[in-house]
């Protein structure tokens, strides 16, 4: 930037900026209202970049870097025999390091914890008979060759698995406990509500209101049980280009088959709105904080709202910037690309909030929150009410480096379940829903919505959307 500008907030001057300063950085992360006004105080020249261009550049750069690492790993003879899925995982672990000619990379006798593969150039291997002897030349290593392999087994086995495991299926998602539970509903179950239309539904109460629509408690004619109906305005979805997210949300809900995840029972479109009914399986449910977690009448959690959920291939990443600011992992903020390890970060944040009442990273605005997140979990002072084991588990889930997070390593979710904080916990009892929940909502009947806040009705009649993107919805 050249020139001088002043920053105004609610009409009050907050400061000045000159050459070399930047502003609007939050806008390249996601669409949000401007938090301040910037007014030129002289002739000003600025360089600018829009959000779409910035995120496209970051995504392409990240993908090219990962692919470059994968292609290099394929050129290493002993790694080439393993599949690309594994190489994607290894590509996340490796880091590039540069050394000048004549510089020692490792010295004999020094402790080492790093395994090296030569990407470019040559290295000399020398050895001394004793500390006073001159070094003897052993050999020259070239591109694709490696050294320090004795240091490989510890880190490699922790994050990737043993070489014997890699030759079998012990490193599969299923073995690691991270394979998604996909639906296996019968045809009768799938068709149970296939003929339901909007005229068959009675809206009992609005349960919640969000940026894209409303969730209504509804009852189908001649049915005793109630459902949650998510309704959205089609023209708003088209204006905000959310068609793919909506289709993805429906697809993921239809595939999910877990007692702790809301399931999809029916969807359909009206003139200006469309919606789908998540089946909460049990008669009613109770709002729970943080958002997107509900309690059923037995006090068991249900995970809801999959608007930004995405299934990605093993070893693959996504670059969509999304999430509640306090829960966003550092790699998302930095646009490095992220995968399921970001969910383990969010699990640690959720655990902290459930134990204390507030998340560990909070700021007066999203950008300040992001800056605090980037400083790391070690900068957070934990309250005394958090036990040592809980403290340790949260820190293991919220490691800055995604590959170091508990749950992302070879043991998968099993590593989390085996943590000391869960000692004595009856996982089978939870799965079979025979444990007594600590909080059991009071519900009088399937239509009792007294546990929810009151919301004003939406009297707006939305314009019809004729683009046809939801024809098969």
Order of alpha helices (4+ residues) and beta strands (2+ residues): beta-beta-beta-alpha-alpha-alpha-beta-beta-beta-beta-alpha-alpha-alpha-beta-beta-beta-alpha-alpha-beta-beta-beta-beta-beta-alpha-alpha-alpha-alpha-alpha-alpha
